[in-house]
Amino acid sequence: MANSAQARKRARQAVKQRAHNMGLRSALRTAIKKVRKAIGAGDKTAAQAVFKESQGIIDSIADKNIIHKNAAARHKSRLSAAIKSL
């Protein structure tokens, strides 16, 4: 348990920041699922449209260090390859 006032404040801030980060990570997962669902439906143009929308979300979350930039690039690359193979 935090003993000093500074440590107590940091603990409170950490809880709020964690909740915020979890929301962003959830948005990332949702964006990826939307693209995979569009790929699964087999409609290439719809999948491309959803992918273009999701790219911005993936990049912005990587910029905020919620996930590593290489992980974001890997997600985008694999989704793009799956769309191309349709």
HELIX and SHEET records of a PDB file:
HELIX    1   1 ALA A    5  ALA A   41  1                                  37    
HELIX    2   2 LYS A   44  ASP A   63  1                                  20    
HELIX    3   3 LYS A   69  LYS A   84  1                                  16    
END                                                                             
